[in-house]
Amino acid sequence: MEKFQLGPEILQKENPKLIYARLSGFGQSGRFSRVAGHDINYLALSGVLSKIGRSGENPYAPLNLLADFGGGGLICALGILMALFERTRSGKGQIIDASMVEGTAYLSSFLWKTQSKGLWERPRGENMVDGGAPFYTTYRTADGGFMAVGAVEPQFYELLIKGLGLKSDELPNQMSMTDWPEMRRKFADVFAKKTKAEWCQIFDGTDACVTPVLTFEEVTQHGHNKERGSFIIDGEQDVSPRPAPLLSNTPAVPSSKRDPFVGEHTEEILKEFGFSQEEINQLNSDKIIKCDKWKSNL
């Protein structure tokens, strides 16, 4: 933006109320502030990547969701909302320095605040909620599907054991960590004997905290998602999540139209702001903007 002489210091002289958000991987200062990176790099520098993965295996990034979208986009949007609220008091805008590294670390505050609580005292992949516990992991079913288990509390764990057809008095204590590997193998053997649909019949409507791992193709057909309208289908028959969260007075109105192409409305928007066709053509030829009108294939 500075190359276009549109940096925040310049623009805020023209409009002191301006809120200027800068979203980057490593932030606007520090030795990495000008180097390239991707979600996995920001996740690594935040410390969070070291906590994700199976025991004895390399750490692995959970897609590019945590740093790019959680610690990045979502935290940046929150910063904008905070600045908007503060402006109602001061009448002034602010510059927001949103670092994906710091956003991801902050998003993981639970990990940092529970370091002394015993939740993470064992190596990666051997703790309660990182795949180590037999009651907080996934299991393969007879048809190649998967079930997710999160029966942490004793009353939920008891329902899990009942649904699996096992007897509590014949099993080790739920929190006996030395028995967890053997318990995972036992649970895996049981889950492998029935299909995903059969396990759903057993656990649906219970508090055992057992749910099917749905594929993208399955989510729209699941009863709960259908009842809430959690996913929408556009005119091209593409599926996407409904906007969330759901507001009581001003809920988002999902659109059934296809997503616009990059640059499809550039010319239209610039004309609304008073740019002439000649100016738009010049900006396009200088590759400052992209105009890509959608054309129907007949």
Disulfide bonds with the S-S distance in Angstrom:
none
